[in-house]
Amino acid sequence: MRRNTATINYGIGSLFGNTFNMYVFGSAILTTLNFLLGLLQTQTFEGALNVAINYYISKLTPFPINEFLAAGGFWEVMFNVSIALGLGLLVAMYRYRKNRF
């Protein structure tokens, strides 16, 4: 019971205290997975790097201001950011639980 409580407390503290760090961690995981997928598809390092950069710019960072301010663009960016944040939080909680006890 103590292990579960500590893991949940770490997750809640990370969500409210380290939100940006969890977002960066989750987006790094998603970008790495897209890089590996691009490596399988293109069979070249340069092509895989282009796939990963295009994914990161188009899905995880709101570069075009007019697209970010549009209703569809805003909700798409918020959805992608929440997925990256949730993935980073889950992986960090798992690693905390594994290394803590």
C-alpha positions in Angstrom: 0.0 0.0 0.0 2.9 2.4 0.8 4.4 1.9 -2.7 1.2 2.7 -4.5 0.6 5.8 -2.3 4.1 7.1 -2.9 3.8 6.6 -6.7 0.4 8.4 -6.8 1.8 11.2 -4.7 4.8 11.5 -7.0 2.5 11.6 -10.0 0.3 14.3 -8.6 3.3 16.4 -7.4 4.8 16.0 -10.9 1.6 17.0 -12.6 1.3 20.2 -10.7 4.9 21.0 -9.9 6.8 19.8 -12.9 4.3 20.1 -15.7 6.7 21.4 -18.3 9.3 18.8 -17.5 6.7 16.0 -17.9 5.6 17.5 -21.2 9.2 17.6 -22.5 9.8 14.0 -21.3 6.6 12.8 -23.0 7.2 14.7 -26.2 10.7 13.3 -26.3 9.3 9.8 -26.1 6.7 10.4 -28.8 9.3 12.0 -31.1 11.7 9.1 -30.5 9.0 6.6 -31.4 8.3 8.6 -34.6 12.0 8.7 -35.4 12.2 4.9 -35.1 9.0 4.5 -37.3 10.5 6.9 -39.8 13.7 4.8 -39.8 11.8 1.7 -40.6 9.9 3.4 -43.4 12.7 5.4 -45.1 15.7 3.2 -44.2 17.8 6.3 -43.9 18.9 8.4 -40.9 18.2 11.7 -42.7 14.6 10.6 -43.7 13.9 9.4 -40.2 15.2 12.7 -38.7 12.9 14.6 -41.1 9.9 12.5 -40.1 10.7 13.2 -36.4 11.2 16.9 -36.8 8.1 17.3 -38.9 6.0 15.4 -36.3 7.4 17.5 -33.4 6.8 20.8 -35.2 3.4 20.0 -36.6 1.9 18.1 -33.6 3.7 19.2 -30.4 4.5 22.8 -30.9 2.0 25.5 -31.9 4.3 27.4 -34.3 1.7 29.1 -36.6 -0.1 31.5 -34.4 -3.2 31.8 -36.6 -3.5 28.0 -36.6 -3.1 27.8 -32.8 -5.8 30.5 -32.3 -8.3 28.8 -34.5 -10.8 26.6 -32.8 -9.7 23.3 -34.5 -6.1 24.1 -34.1 -6.4 25.0 -30.5 -8.1 21.8 -29.5 -5.7 19.7 -31.6 -2.7 21.3 -29.9 -4.3 20.8 -26.5 -5.1 17.2 -27.3 -1.5 16.5 -28.5 0.0 18.3 -25.5 -2.2 16.4 -23.1 -1.1 13.1 -24.7 2.5 14.0 -24.3 2.0 15.2 -20.8 0.1 12.0 -19.8 2.7 9.7 -21.4 5.6 11.5 -19.7 3.7 11.3 -16.4 3.0 7.6 -16.7 6.5 6.7 -17.7 8.0 8.9 -14.9 5.6 7.3 -12.3 6.6 3.8 -13.5 10.3 4.6 -13.3 9.8 6.2 -9.9 8.0 3.1 -8.7 10.6 0.7 -10.1 13.6 2.6 -8.7 12.1 3.7 -5.4 11.5 0.3 -3.9 
